[in-house]
Amino acid sequence: MPAGRPNRGYWVHCPRKGGLTGGNIVSLRDEILSGTPAEPVRHRVNRHEEDRLTAKKSVLTALALIIAALALVAAGCGGDDGGSSAEVTALPSSSCTALEYEGEGDPDYLLASDFPLQGSSRTQTEQIVAAIRYELEQREWKAGDYNIAYQSCDDATAQAAKWDSAKCSQNGNAYAANDAVVGVIGTFNSGCAAIIIPLLNEAPNGGIAMMSPANTYPCLTVNLPGGCDASEPAKYYPTGNRNYARVAPADDYQGAFVAEFMQKQGVKSVYILNDREAYGLGVATTTRKAVEHLGMKIAGFEAWDPKASSYEALMTKIKGTDADAVFLGGLIDENGAQVIKDKVAVLGPNDGDVKLFAPDGFTTQATIDEAGAASAGMFMSVAGVPIDSFTGLAAEFIQGLQDGPLAGKAIDPYSIYGAQSAQIVLDAIAESDGSREDIIAKIFATEVTDGLLGSFAFNENGDPVNASGAVVGFTMYVATDKLETSDNFSPDPAVVTAAGA
């Protein structure tokens, strides 16, 4: 019992908007018979007659008192309207941190995040996790009247040094099986999202809400002609209802942005590569369409083998074309550093005759660290504006991170996307009746005005619409010994439409 609370009576936890359950009844019975008071949360059961109870009283009398107490609590708690009455239990320690909760009383629900916390993306994902924790601390671990516990879960393995499909499946099944989980913030990689979304979609009581700060693969939410297979996105929502949304703009925006920036750089012909993953092929496809829309030539379009030891033959093939730029659609984790090194070895420096471009799957300090001098001069895009361009609430949030959990570190823009995701989910929980189904409904009804990422709402697919500010802004970085801002703007809507056509 927390210090300072008088031990004067039995207390019963009424599941918020969930009514009494068999578990509550058993718990109350055991507490009265044992003489152990329950944690005070909401409704008090008067025990002023307790002193007169003696060992001489029959079991029938004790049970009658229990029944009377239950009737009193039932009257105070009200009936079941669909809210969760699940006891919060931790997700598996094989993937997740210990259950975190620093509020008063007991947690009512569990919020999880799912990111690769090993490998090249670790710097970015650890900052997202720090931002989520910071947001919970600012709210005193509450969402409205509900107390919220948190666990950070890892979808990467040491062997893969990136997200792992088996780990994503394991995590998704664990979330779906835990009755206390009402929201998942993640994932970072679209391929992992494609595994987890359908698992959460079929979770009991309406599915589990999933909000990504980073997924950009369009086919998670829509079917882009030529960029998605016929089963997408329907296969991710087996119940027919949507449970997934994202604050990051999809790769029709990123493809348009990259193509427009290429045109500014005087590029005439582009050779586009991809890493064979869903994200890599998706962003390569949208970039190809945008490039063609703007009148530039596609010199070639093919995949690199992430398991290859050398790409010199591939670069020699590109050298035989008229390409004056190469685009790497994919992740640095997919042997991207070797691709960069061999590009420079065969085609020359990135600020020379053949420029090198890459999307946000490469936009991390790890690319510079792993590729070394070969990364110099390459351009890398990312959704969002430079960290020093955020204003208002976002600037205040960034200052809070710098003064607190991320002191002494350069703040990555994805931390703001993570914080915005957390705010949306927590606000939805606060406004809901506590049921998973209603939390999802509240997320899709969200309208953000002058938030951390600007102003936007969600369409029926879970994509941001009517957006302004950072949610549709993009930044192009150039590699030196670090990522340095080269340009930032929002792509032309006409080019975005062409990229997604």
N, C-alpha and C positions, 0 to 999 in steps of 0.2 A: 504494500500500500504506500502510495507517495506520502512523503513527510508532510505534516500539517493538516492531513485529512482526518477528522475525528472518527474513531472506530465506534460508531453508534448504531449501525444498522446494516442489514444485508442489502446489497445492491444487485440489480439484475441488468445485464446488458441487453437492451432491446435492439435487435438488428434493425438498422435504420430503414424504415418503410418496408420491413420484411416480415413483421409480425412475430409471433412465438413459433418455435419449432420444437420437435421432439428433443433435440439436443439441449435447448434452453431449459426444458422441463426437467430432464435428467440432471443437468448441472445445478439447477436451483434445489432440487431434492437433495442431492449429495451435499451441497453447501449448508443447508439447514440442519441436516442430520449430523454433519461433522462439526458444526459450530464454526466453520471457516467463512468469513465474510467474502463476498465477491468484490471485484474491483468496482468502485463507484463510477458509473458512466452516465446513466440517465434517470432511471426510475427507482425509487427507494421502496423497499418492502418493510413496513413497520414491524419491529420485533419487540414492542414494548411489553408483550406478554411472555417473552422468552424466559425471564427470570423465574416464572412460575412453573416452567417445564421441569420436570424431574425425571429421574430414571423410572419412577413408578408409572409414568404415563404409558399407555399402551401404544403399540405401533399404529393402530387405527387412528388414535388422536393425533399423532405426529403427521400422518398422511393427510388427515383432514386439514391441518394447518397449512400443509404444503399446497393442497388444492385451493384453499382460500387465497393464499399468497399469489398463486398462479392466476387466479381469476382477477385479482387486483392489478397485476402486471399486464395481463391481457387487455384490460380496459384501458390502461395507459398507453400501451404500445400500438394498439390498433391492429387491423388485419393485414394480410399479405397482399401487397400490390406489386409484387414482382421484383423487389429489391433483393440484393444479395444478403444472405445470412451466413456466409462462409467464414470460418475461422481462418485467419491469415497464417499460412504456413509457407516456409521458404522454398524457393525453387532450388534445383539440385546444385550443390556446391561444385560439381565438376565443370559447370559452365558459368556460374554466377557468384557474385560476392555474397557475403553474409547479408541477411535481411537488415536493411537500414531503416531506422525510425527514431526520430528525436522529439516527437510531439508528446503531448499529455495524453494519458489514458492508453488504450490499446488501438492499434491500427484497424481500420475497417476493410480496407482494400489494398491491393498490391499493384504498383506500377513497375514495369520492367523496361529496360532498354536493351537493345540487341545490336552490337557493333563488333567489328574485328578489332580486338585489342592486342593483337600480335601482328607483326609485319609492317609493311611500308606505310599503311594508313594509320598506324597507332597514334602518331602525334595529333592528328585531326580528331580521331574518335575519342581519345582520352579527354580532349577539350570539350567535346559535346557532352560527355558524361559529367564533367565538372560543372558545366552550365546547367544541366538538369538538376544536379544536387543543389546548386546555388539557388535555383528557382524554388525548390522545395523548402530550403531554409528560409527564404524570404516570406514564404507563406506559412511558416511554422508547421510544415508537414501536414497541411490541411488543404482540402478542396471543398470550399463551402463548409458544411457541417461534418464532412467526412474526414477521417484521419487516414493519411496515405503513407504506406511503407514503400520502399524502393529497393530494387536489386539491379545491378549492372551485370549484364550477361555477355559473354564472349562467343562470337560465332566463328572465330579463327582457331587454327591449330598451329602448334609450334612446327610441325613437320611441313605444313603447307605454307606457313608464314603469311597467310591471308585467310579470307573466309573459306569455309569448307562446307560442301553440300551436306555431308553427313551430320556435321555439327549444327547446321541450320535446321535440318529436319528434327534432330534431337531437341533443340531448343523450342521449336514451334510446338512439338508434341507436349513438352513440359508446360508451356504456357496454357495450352488448351485444356490440359488435365487439372490445372490448379484453379479451383473455384474462386479464389480470391483475386485472381488477375483480371483487371478490367481494362487495361490498356498496355500497349507495347509501343515504345518509341524506337523506331528503326525501320529498315536496316540502313546500312551505309551502301552496300552493294546491291544492285538490282537483281542479280542472279540469286542471291540469298532471299531477297524479298519474294521472288517467284515461288520459292519453296515454302516459306512461312505463311504467306497470305492465305492460301486455301486451308491450311491447318487451323488457323484462327477463325476463318470464315465458318467452319463447321463446329466450332466450340459450342457447348451448351448455352442456352438462354440468349440466343441472338447473335452469337459470335463475339469476338474480342476486337475492339478498336485497335487499329495500327496506324501510326502517323510517322511518315518518314521525313527527315530533314535533308535527305541527300539523294534518294533514288531519282534517276532521270530517264530510265528506259520507258519510252512511251507506251509500249504494249502491255504494261501492267494495268493500264486504265482504259486505253483505247486501241482500236485496230487501225494502224496506219497502212495503207495500201503499199505493198512491196517491202514493208519493214517489219511486219508481224505475220505469224502463221495464222491460219484460219481459226484456230482454237483460242487465240488470244483476243481480248482478255478474259473471255467467258470461263476458261478453265481455272482461273484463279479464284472464282467465286461460285463454287459448286452449289450453294444454297440459292443462288440467284440474287442475293442481296449484297450490297457493297459494305465492306468494313474497313477499307483502306483509303487513306488520303495522304497527300504530301504537300509540303510547302515549297519544295524545290521545283522550278519549272522543268518540264520534260525536254528531251533532247531535240525536239523540233525547234525550240528556242536556242539551244546551244549550237546546233548545226547552223542556224541562220546567223548567229553572232560570229561564229568562226569564219563562215564564208564571207561575211561583210568585212571582217577584219583582214582576211586574205586579200580581198579586192583593194583595200586601202594600202596594202603593202605591194601592190603591183603584180600580184600573182596572176599568171595566165593559164597555167596547166597544173593539175594536182594529181598525184598518185596516192590513192587512199588505201590504207591497210587497216585490218582489224584483228583482234586477238581470239576470235571464234566464240567469245562469250556473248550472252544476250546483250549486255550493256555495250560492249565494244562494237558489235555488228549494228546495233541500233543507232549509236551516235555516228558511225561511219556512213550509214544509209541516209540519215537526215542531213548530214554535211554534204554528201554527194548531191542530193536533190537541190539543196540551197546553192551549191557551187554552180550547178547547171542552170538554175534559174537566173543567176547573175551573169551568165554568159561566159564563164570560165570553162576550160576543157577538163574532162576526166581522163587522165593518161592511163589509168589502170585502177582496178578495184579487186583486192584479194586479201587473204588472211596470212598472218605469220604463225608459225608453229611455236607455241610457248616453250616447248621442250627441246627445241633445236639448240645446238651449241654455237652456231654461227649463222649470220644472215647476210654474209658478203655476197653470196650468189644472188639473193633476192635484190640487194642494192645494185648489183651489176646489171640486173635485168631492168631496174628502174632507170639506171644511167643511160640505157639504150633508148629511152623515150624522150619526149620533149618536156618532161615535168620540171618545173622550177619550184615545186613544193611537194613535201610529203606530209601526209596526215596520219597519225597513229591513233586509230579508234580502239581504245582499250584501257588496260590498267598497267601501271608500272610493275605490279606484282607478277604479271605474265611475261617475265623475262624482258621487260621493257628496257632495262638499262643496257642489255646487250644489243637490242635493236638500235638504240641511240648510238652506241659506240660504233657499230658497223655502218650505220648511215654516214657518220662523219668520216670514217676510214675510207669509204668508197666514193661518197658524193661531196665530200668537203664540209667545211664548217657551216653551222646553221645560219650564220649571217652572211653567207656567201651566195653562190649561184643557185643553190637548192635550199630553200628555207624549210624548217621543221616545225610542225604544229601538232599539238596534242590537246585532248579535252581534260576535264577535271579528274579523270582517272589517273592522270600523271601530275596533277597540280599539287605537289607536296615537296617539302624540302628533301624528302627521301630520294626523289628523282635526281636532284643535284648531287646528293651524297653518293648515290649508287652509280650513276653514270659518269661522275667526275667531270673533267674538263670537256668531255664530249657533249655535255648538256648546254654549254655556254651558247647563248643566242637563240635557243629554242623558245617558242611561244607556247604557253599553256593557259587554257581558259578555265574559268570557274564561275558558277552561278553566284551572283551577289556582287556587291560593290566592295572596294577596298576597305579594310577595317577602319581606316582613318576618315572614311567618307560617311560612316554612319552618324546620324544625328539624333537628337531628342531622346526618347526612351532607350533606344539601342546604345547610344553613347553613354548613358547613365549605367546601363547594364554592363557594358564593356569596362567602365571604370570600376564597377563593383568586382568584376572578375580580376582586374589588375590589382585591386587593393586586397583581394582575398585569395581564392583558391588557385589562381593562375598568376600570382605575383612573380614578376621577373621574367615572364614568358611573353613572346609575341603572340597576340591573340589571333587565332585562325577564324575566318568568317563563318566556318561551319558551326562554331560554338553558338553563334547567334541564331542560326537555323535550328539548332538543337533546342535552344531556349524557347524560341517561338513555338516549336512543336510541343514542348512541355506545357507551355502556357495554354495552348488550345485544348490539349487533353485534360488538364486540370480544371480549366473553366467548364468544359463539357461535363466532367464528373460532378462539379459543384452544382450545376444547373439541372442535373438529371434526377430521376427517382432512385438512382443507385443501381439500376439494372444495366446489364451489358448492352441490351438492345437500345435503351434510351440514351446511353452515353454515345453510341454510334450516331444516333439521330441528331443529337446535340452538336456533334462535331460537324456533320454535313450542313447544319444550319448556321454554322459560325460565320460571322462577318467581322473581320478585323479592320479597325479604323486607326490609322496612325500607330500601328504596332511596331514591334522590333524590326519587321521587314517591310513596313509600309502598310498599305491598305489592300485588302483582297477578301474574296469569299471563296466558296468551293462549289463547283458544279456537281451534277449527279454522278460524275465519274470519280470525284475525289481530287480533281486538279484545281489549282488556284485560277480564279477568273476575276474580271473587273479589277485587275491588279495595277498598282502603281508602286514605285519605290524599289527597294532592294529585291523584292520577290521576283521581279522580271528584269533586274539589272544583271549584267555580266561584266567580268573583269578579265583582261588579258594580261598575263604576267610574262616577263622575259627572264630567262635564267642567267644569273651571273654567279656569284658565290651564294646567292639566295634568290628568292622570288622577288622581282621588282616590278611594280605596276607599269604597264605600257599604255593601256587604254581601258576605258570602261564606258559602256552605253547599253541601252536596251535595243534589241534588234528590231528592224522594220517588220511590222505585222504581216506585210505582204510576203516577205521572205520567210517568215515563220510558217505561214500557210503553205507556201511552196515546199518547205522542208518536210511538212507533215502530210503532204498530199499523196 
